[in-house]
């Protein structure tokens, strides 16, 4: 017998709607918001199983298959958006009707006749401030059965939380900093648009901002050549750089909250040239189940050949031990390293880098657009060392984009309720 990959009991279905209802219940789908692509695949797999067993497929099953494929094709075709001043009525409104509506109505009728325990879920979110939302979710069970149907409604106030970090320098270090070779540090902000900018449209209205090139504690030292620092002020000594809280507390968020909510979690170690965005013009392959999830750090560039679908993906990347990057690659977001960071080869990163220890000497052409923090926790050698062609260019655009791109929803305490009826 051929293995179809999907096994059903062929004698329990009285018709195509009965089969569809079985799929809704088996996969715990929302009957009021049926994922047509998923259901169509499972339905066609059932027909393939019937064919493999030499069972004649009734015409009504084939009609339903055609209906599902038609609905699926309708969903793939975008509806034209009406002009703001146009009233959409009559025949024009028919194109806005959910193509699944009739199928859902028929399924609910079958569910009612069979007294099947069908579950539906719905949620509505309303913005009440720049960072606050009121979310109401309602679930219904035993839909179609007047005697058994029940509902539960829950509401909660949630806020969008993201770290607040205002770097004082392109490099902020609790220890010492050494710059040599062709390495450069520049605290002058890049233009937010036009020539010399990152080319990121979301930064066009962001005001420019400039900082010191290097900020260290009162006892910290900065060793550099005549061309390594390219902005003024070159070096600032400030007690904030020596304060350990600077490297673990970021407004309402902290090192722990960011690492717990990290999109990518690495064990540390060596990574090669595979840190690259993967996707298309409209999609980004950043699913947690993807084989390349850990090495897709978003798309920072806007030149020919870039992955458009990953431009708005700003992951929080957490390495639980020292991280060494060898080879070519690029990424964006917030990079947290519980140890040292060493970069070799041609690697570009846009956003924030926070290392609990040092940025150790590396070779190659590495560029960082944003800002770097080094807590220098190893007291025996509190040194961050930039050499070769390794550049740090301050960019408020890259920093703000990384911070806002890392936002998470947090429930506000004592502002939620539940009702059962």
C-alpha angles and dihedrals in degrees: 000000000000117000105235095183090234122072126195136164101253096199099062100069119087094188145336094287090053089053092048091050088051090054092049092053097039094053095036093239126173104252090205092054106034115185095230097192092054095044093046091055093050092045094051089047088058091052089049089053091053091050092048089055092049092245116151110245111227116236092241090062090052091049090053090048090054090047092052092048090049093051090047091053090049090055091052093057111079116230115237113253114239119233115262094250096044121103111215112215143141116008092358090062092055090073089059095057113110104256088219094058098096093044091050091050091053092047092052089052091052090046090053093051092048095040088229117176097241118177127208129185132195134176134189126193123195124190111230099170139001091281105015131087134182109217123194120186126186127190126190129195134194091020112191095031110099093195097048106030113119138167141204125199125194130182132190139175111230132180132209106242126193132156121273111218125164107182117214091203144013084251121028115186135176090205135030130313129212123192121185143150114022095331114132137193122195125184095185110109119243116243111269092225141007126026115008095015128119089250092237110148094206090068099054093104097036112114117240119251133187130199140180116289094233130012120191136165123274091270096038123115131211119203116193146144127245095271104035096087114053105178142057129273088040100185130014125187111210134161090226089071090055093048111100091212089068089071100043108033122064111175108283091354133066143195089268096050092048095047091047091052096040115142091210123034119191130186091221124245132105126339124184136196095312097093096108137126114260123196144074137271090284106024138054120206096224100125114141088236094053118113090227096044095113094051100044103094098165133265118283101170127083101192131105115311098020123145102250094188092063099049093098095045109104105168128192103235117198124190111191092203139022113313128213120190117196125178137016122325147117141216147155139215132062117329115198119187122187091206136004129343121213122180123194129171126017107327129154125195127182120198133024129341118193117182120185088210132015141326097232129209113284138168133230136045110312123166126192119191111192122027141311130219122193117184093190095209094171100091094190091064112013096174135131109198125196118186141151114031096330115143133188113197117184113231123174089190092059092045097048092044091052093047095048092041090058094056118138132190114249123187114236113233121254094005105102137083143185132211129189121198 
